[in-house]
């Protein structure tokens, strides 16, 4: 019995090690340039480990991206916000607090930052392997996010105005997370600006100003 337990624990440890190594290598050069051999060598395991634990290299890729996105924001967190007794404004405030690198939160950890950078890089890679992850998120996390925005705007889930408000609000936040791809030194602008709490407060104010304008000026 103890042997079985030890094997399961070793299997979980190996699985996590493979994910960690795949993440580190992807952060350096993108998953398309990473081989299973590299991942296994870095993890200190045999080449068959990827297929054993994930079914394929693509299975490892999907699991890595699911794990990364959950570090950014989990489905449980979105569901809790959407189903809470908070006012529509408070729900959006809570969502922004989780997403933005706010001064109150003390900034994201290095792992959180890497998760966002890898996610954005892979999202822009135009890889077909990325599509199943997007479909999964469209049926799990996105409905809760849509509900949060729909309540604030007073719109139905299929209203084009809702999507206009949602995507217009998220665009600046996504831009903030693309800062690592700007071809300038980190000590220069805009890197310094993106780490300034005032910048995050301004993005927050801008988001609500746009959403409030939609509520007032677009006819129901």
C-alpha positions in Angstrom: 0.0 0.0 0.0 2.8 2.4 0.9 4.6 1.5 -2.3 1.4 2.4 -4.3 1.2 5.7 -2.5 4.8 6.5 -3.0 4.5 5.7 -6.8 1.5 8.0 -7.0 3.4 10.8 -5.2 6.4 10.3 -7.5 4.1 10.4 -10.5 2.5 13.7 -9.4 6.0 15.1 -8.7 7.3 14.1 -12.2 4.1 15.5 -13.8 4.6 18.9 -12.1 8.3 18.9 -12.9 7.5 18.4 -16.6 5.0 21.3 -16.5 7.5 23.5 -14.7 10.2 22.8 -17.2 7.9 23.2 -20.2 6.9 26.6 -18.8 10.5 27.8 -18.3 11.5 26.7 -21.8 8.4 28.3 -23.3 9.1 31.5 -21.5 12.5 31.6 -23.2 11.6 30.8 -26.8 8.0 29.9 -27.3 6.5 26.4 -27.2 6.8 25.8 -30.9 10.6 25.9 -30.6 10.6 23.6 -27.5 11.1 19.8 -28.0 9.9 17.0 -25.7 13.5 15.9 -25.5 14.5 19.3 -24.1 11.7 19.2 -21.5 12.5 15.7 -20.3 16.2 16.4 -20.1 15.6 19.5 -18.0 13.2 17.5 -15.8 15.7 14.7 -15.4 13.3 12.0 -16.8 13.1 9.8 -19.8 11.5 10.8 -23.1 8.5 8.6 -22.6 7.4 10.6 -19.6 5.6 13.3 -21.7 3.3 10.7 -23.4 2.9 8.8 -20.2 1.6 11.8 -18.2 0.0 13.9 -20.8 -0.8 11.6 -23.8 1.3 13.8 -26.2 3.3 16.9 -26.5 0.1 18.7 -27.3 -1.5 17.4 -24.2 1.4 18.8 -22.2 0.9 22.2 -24.0 -2.8 22.3 -23.1 -2.2 21.4 -19.5 0.5 24.0 -19.2 -1.7 26.7 -20.6 -4.6 25.8 -18.4 -2.3 26.0 -15.3 -1.0 29.3 -16.5 -4.4 30.8 -17.0 -5.5 29.7 -13.6 -2.6 31.5 -12.1 -3.9 34.7 -13.8 -7.5 34.2 -12.7 -9.3 30.9 -11.8 -12.8 29.9 -12.8 -13.6 29.6 -9.1 -12.6 33.2 -8.6 -14.8 34.5 -11.5 -17.7 32.3 -10.3 -17.5 33.6 -6.8 -17.5 37.2 -8.0 -20.4 36.6 -10.4 -22.6 34.8 -7.8 -21.8 37.0 -4.9 -24.1 39.5 -3.2 -22.0 42.4 -4.2 -23.4 45.2 -6.3 -22.6 45.2 -10.0 -20.1 47.9 -9.4 -18.5 46.0 -6.6 -18.2 42.9 -8.7 -16.3 44.8 -11.4 -14.1 46.4 -8.8 -13.2 43.0 -7.4 -12.5 41.7 -10.9 -10.2 44.6 -11.7 -8.5 44.2 -8.3 -7.6 40.6 -9.3 -6.5 41.4 -12.8 -4.7 44.7 -12.5 -1.2 44.9 -10.9 -2.7 47.1 -8.2 -0.7 48.9 -5.5 -3.1 47.4 -2.9 -2.2 43.9 -4.1 1.4 44.7 -3.9 2.0 43.6 -7.6 2.1 40.2 -9.1 4.6 37.6 -8.1 7.3 36.6 -10.6 5.4 33.4 -11.4 2.2 35.3 -12.1 4.1 37.7 -14.3 5.6 34.9 -16.3 2.2 33.2 -16.6 0.8 36.3 -18.3 3.8 36.8 -20.5 3.7 33.2 -21.7 0.0 33.3 -22.2 0.1 36.4 -24.3 3.0 35.1 -26.4 1.2 31.9 -27.2 -2.1 33.7 -27.9 -0.3 35.8 -30.5 1.6 32.8 -32.0 -1.4 31.9 -34.3 -0.9 28.3 -33.4 -3.7 25.8 -34.1 -2.8 24.1 -30.8 -4.0 27.2 -29.0 -7.5 26.9 -30.3 -8.7 24.1 -28.0 -7.7 26.1 -25.0 -9.7 29.1 -26.2 -12.7 26.9 -26.8 -12.4 25.5 -23.3 -12.2 29.0 -21.7 -15.2 30.1 -23.8 -17.3 27.5 -22.1 -15.9 27.8 -18.6 -14.5 31.2 -17.6 -15.9 33.5 -20.2 -19.6 33.1 -19.2 -18.8 34.3 -15.7 -16.9 37.3 -17.0 -19.7 38.1 -19.4 -22.2 37.9 -16.5 -20.2 40.4 -14.5 -20.1 42.9 -17.3 -23.7 42.3 -18.3 -25.0 43.1 -14.8 -23.0 46.3 -14.7 -24.2 47.4 -18.2 -27.7 46.1 -17.7 -27.5 44.1 -20.9 -28.4 40.7 -22.1 -25.7 38.1 -22.8 -26.2 38.4 -26.6 -26.2 42.2 -26.7 -23.5 43.7 -29.0 -23.1 46.6 -26.6 -22.1 44.2 -23.9 -19.3 42.8 -26.0 -18.2 46.3 -27.0 -17.9 47.3 -23.4 -16.1 44.1 -22.4 -13.5 44.0 -25.1 -12.9 47.8 -25.0 -12.3 47.5 -21.3 -10.0 44.5 -21.5 -7.9 45.8 -24.4 -5.8 48.3 -22.3 -5.2 45.6 -19.7 -4.0 43.2 -22.3 -1.7 45.9 -23.6 -0.2 46.3 -20.2 0.7 42.6 -20.2 2.4 42.9 -23.6 5.0 45.3 -22.2 7.7 42.6 -22.1 7.6 42.4 -25.9 8.4 46.1 -26.4 11.9 46.4 -28.0 13.3 48.8 -25.4 15.2 48.5 -22.2 13.2 47.7 -19.0 14.4 50.8 -17.3 12.9 53.0 -20.0 9.3 54.1 -20.6 6.8 52.5 -21.0 8.1 49.7 -18.7 8.5 52.1 -15.8 5.0 53.6 -16.4 3.4 50.1 -16.4 4.7 49.5 -12.9 3.5 52.8 -11.5 0.4 52.5 -9.3 -0.9 55.7 -10.8 -1.0 54.1 -14.2 -3.2 51.2 -12.8 -5.5 53.7 -11.2 -5.9 55.6 -14.4 -6.7 52.3 -16.4 -9.3 51.6 -13.7 -10.9 55.0 -14.0 -10.7 54.9 -17.8 -12.5 51.5 -17.8 -15.4 52.7 -15.7 -15.7 55.9 -17.6 -16.2 54.0 -20.8 -18.6 51.6 -19.3 -20.6 54.4 -17.7 -20.7 56.2 -21.1 -22.2 53.1 -22.7 -24.9 52.9 -20.0 -25.9 56.5 -20.6 -25.6 57.1 -24.3 -26.5 53.8 -26.0 -30.2 53.2 -26.2 -31.6 50.0 -24.8 
